Amino acid sequence: MRLKKGRRGAPIVLVLAALATVVTIAACGEGNAPSQVGRGSIPLPVGWREIGRPITGVLYPKQVFAAATYPIVFHHKPRSCFPKAALRQMPADGVLLQLIEYSPADPTGKPVRVPDLPPRPHRLSYADATYAMFECAGPSYKFDFEQRSRAFQAQVWFNRKTVEPRLRAEALQILNSFHPTGTR
């Protein structure tokens, strides 16, 4: 097939655009392969996808893990503390979670006072969380805990009226399987 003059690059541009979309979606891996997180690992239930990039523009505290039950495509780097792109794409039966760590230094190396958080319970449950309308998270469940002398916060988003109980339980399963190694 011979292309008309001036159109030679069109098929290549289409292929590259399709490849970019696949790569962006692939960054949200799927399956039960353990994710290496915070010098620990988190196995994912089938149907969950790790989100391989920050879901907010926050640099500190640092996101150490995020996952969702649905594919997320990021067209731009997040700029706010609210996970706008990830929540905008959430279906009625979707679940999104994020785990952040308050390290003793900010990204520039400047020492930061780490909040005093309660010790992590043996098993997290929604009774351990605070459900509220948070400034940078909107309506969600928030878990604050210290584990191995490290301070963490987890946020879980879902529609309480439409999400399956199985997915709610799987979000807790993911958080309960997080066990960082080492200390700060």
N, C-alpha and C positions, 0 to 999 in steps of 0.2 A: 504494500500500500504506500503510495506516495502522498506526502503531505503538501498542501499548498504553501507557498512562500509566506513566511511570517507566522505560521502555526506549528512549526516544528517543536517548539518548547511546550505547547499546551498539554500533550499527554504526560510529559515529564512533570509538569507542575501539578497535574491532577494526582499522579502517583505519589509525589512528595507530600501533598496535602493529606492524602489518605494515610500514608505512613506516619505522618506527624500525629494524626488522630489516634491511630493504633498505639503508638508509643506513649501518648499521654494517658490513654486508658490502661495500658499495660503497667504504667507506674502505680496503678492501684491493683496490685497482684491479687489473685484469688486462690483460695484453697486452704489446706490445713498445714502447709509447710510452716514451721516455726519462724517467726520474725526475730532477728537479733535486735533487741531493744535495750538501751541503757545497761549494757553488759549483762543482760538477761535475755530471755526469749519468751515469745508469746505464740502459742499455736492458735490458728484461726479455725473456727467451725466452717464447714462447707457452705459456700455462698457468701462468705465475708471476704472483703478485699482490703488489703493494707493500702493506706494512702501514703505514698512515698515522698510526700512534700508537705510543708506546713499548710494548714487549712486556714490560718489567720496570718496577719502581718506582724504579730507579736514576736519580738526577738528574745525577750526575757519575761517570764519564765519560758524555757525552751520546750517545744513539743518533742517528746521522745517517741510517740507512737500515735497513730490515728488509723481508724478502720471504719468501714461502712458496709451495709448490706446491699449497696447499689453502686453502679459505676459513677464516677465523678470526673468531669472534664473541666480542667482549669484553663481558661483563655487568657488570664492575666495573673500576675503575682498578687496574692491578697495584700491589702494595705491597711485594713482595719483590724480591731481586736475581735470582731464578729465574723464567724465562718460563713459569710454570705453565700459564696458560690456553692459550697457543699450543702448548705441547708436549702438553697433555692432549688437544687436538683433532687432533693429528697422526696421519694414517693410517699404516699399516705401510709404505706406499710414498711417504711425504711427506718433504719437505725444508724446513727453516727456516734462514734465515740472518739475522744481525744485524751491522751495522757500527757501531762506536762510535768517538768521537774524544776523546782526552785533550787538551783545550784548556789554554792557560796560565792560565786563570782559571775558578773554579767559577761556578755560576749566580748567586751574590751579587756576583761581581766580585773576590773574594779571589784573589790569586795562588796558583797551585798548581804544585808541581814536577812537570813532565811526565816520564814515564819515558823513559830512553834506549832506543830500540828499533832493531833492525837496519834497514838500508835495504830498501825493498821490492824483491824480485827482479823481473826483467823480466816474468815470468809466474809467478803463484802456482801451486803444485801441492800435493797433499796431503802430499808429502814435506817441504814447508816448514812444515807445521802440527804442532802438538802434539796428539795424541789422548790424552785422559785424562778422568777423572771430576773435573770442576772444581766447586768449592764452590758457585758461583752459576749454574752452567750444566749440571751433570750431565755424562754422557758426550757429548763433542762434540769437534770439531776447532777449534783456536784458532790464528789467524794474528796475529802481532804485527809491525807494520812502521811505518817512517817514510817519508813521501812528501811532498816539497816542504816540508820542515821542519815537518811536522805528524805527530802520533803517532796511529796507528789500531790497533784490534783488531777482528778479524772472528771470529765464532763460527758454525759450521755444524753443524746437528743432522740426523741421519738414522739409520735402522736399517741398519747395515752389512750385514745378512744379507738384507734384503728390498727395498732401494731399487734402482731401475734405474741402471745405470752412466751412462746418458744424463742423468739428473737430477743425479747427482754432478758430472758434467762441466759441466752448466749452472750449478750453484752456483759453480764456479770461473770460468766464463765471466762471470758477473755480477760477481764480485769483481775479475777481471782487466780489466773494462771501466770500473771506477771510477777516475777520474782527477780529483782535486780541482784546482781552479784557485786560484791565489794561495797565499800562505803564511800562517802564523799572524800 
